[in-house]
Amino acid sequence: MSSLAWILILTLILTALGSLTLFLITVKYYWGDRGTPPLTGERRKQQKEEELNQRAKQIEHANKNPVRPRNPDFWDNRKRS
C-alpha cells in the first residue's frame, strides 16, 4: 500500500480510538457514580438540614478565628499574634 493509504488508515484508527475514549468518559461521568437522580422528599430535607448545620459550624469557626489583616509594611515578614 502507498504511504497515503497508511496515513489515512492510521488517522481513522486514532480518530475511532479518541471518539470511543471520549464516549466512555462521557458515559462514566454522566451515568456513573456521580450520575444519580436528584434526591426527593425526606432525603432532600435531611441533606438540606445537614448543609445548614455545616454552615452554622463554619460561621461559628469564622467568628472564633477571625482573619488577621496583613501588615501594610511590605518588608516586615514577622508573624503577628
C-alpha positions as CSV (number, residue, x, y, z in Angstrom):
1,M,0.0,0.0,0.0
2,S,1.1,3.5,-0.5
3,S,2.0,5.8,2.3
4,L,-1.1,7.9,1.8
5,A,-3.3,4.9,2.4
6,W,-1.4,4.1,5.6
7,I,-1.7,7.7,6.8
8,L,-5.5,7.5,6.1
9,I,-5.9,4.2,7.9
10,L,-3.8,5.4,10.9
11,T,-5.8,8.6,11.1
12,L,-9.1,6.7,11.0
13,I,-7.9,4.3,13.7
14,L,-6.8,7.1,16.0
15,T,-10.0,9.0,15.4
16,A,-12.0,6.0,16.3
17,L,-10.0,5.4,19.5
18,G,-10.3,9.0,20.5
19,S,-14.1,9.0,19.9
20,L,-14.5,5.8,21.8
21,T,-12.5,7.2,24.8
22,L,-14.5,10.4,24.8
23,F,-17.7,8.4,24.7
24,L,-16.7,6.2,27.6
25,I,-15.6,9.1,29.7
26,T,-18.9,10.9,29.0
27,V,-20.9,7.8,29.9
28,K,-18.9,7.3,33.1
29,Y,-19.2,11.0,34.1
30,Y,-23.0,11.4,33.4
31,W,-24.2,7.9,34.3
32,G,-21.5,6.6,36.6
33,D,-21.0,7.2,40.3
34,R,-22.0,10.9,40.2
35,G,-24.9,10.4,37.9
36,T,-27.5,9.6,40.5
37,P,-31.0,11.1,40.2
38,P,-31.8,14.2,42.3
39,L,-33.0,13.5,45.9
40,T,-36.6,13.6,46.7
41,G,-38.8,14.0,49.8
42,E,-37.3,13.2,53.2
43,R,-33.8,12.6,52.0
44,R,-33.7,16.1,50.4
45,K,-34.9,17.6,53.7
46,Q,-32.2,15.7,55.6
47,Q,-29.5,16.8,53.3
48,K,-30.6,20.4,53.5
49,E,-30.6,20.2,57.3
50,E,-27.0,18.7,57.2
51,E,-25.9,21.6,55.0
52,L,-27.4,24.2,57.3
53,N,-25.6,22.5,60.3
54,Q,-22.3,22.5,58.4
55,R,-22.8,26.2,57.5
56,A,-23.5,27.1,61.1
57,K,-20.3,25.3,62.2
58,Q,-18.4,27.3,59.5
59,I,-19.8,30.6,60.8
60,E,-19.0,29.7,64.4
61,H,-15.5,28.8,63.4
62,A,-15.1,32.0,61.5
63,N,-16.3,34.1,64.5
64,K,-13.9,32.3,66.8
65,N,-10.9,32.6,64.5
66,P,-11.1,35.9,62.6
67,V,-8.8,36.6,59.7
68,R,-5.9,38.8,60.7
69,P,-5.0,41.5,58.2
70,R,-1.6,41.6,56.7
71,N,1.0,44.2,57.8
72,P,0.9,47.1,55.4
73,D,4.7,47.3,55.5
74,F,5.8,45.1,52.6
75,W,9.3,44.4,54.1
76,D,8.0,43.3,57.5
77,N,7.9,39.5,57.4
78,R,7.3,38.9,61.1
79,K,4.2,37.0,62.1
80,R,1.6,38.9,64.1
81,S,-0.1,37.3,67.1
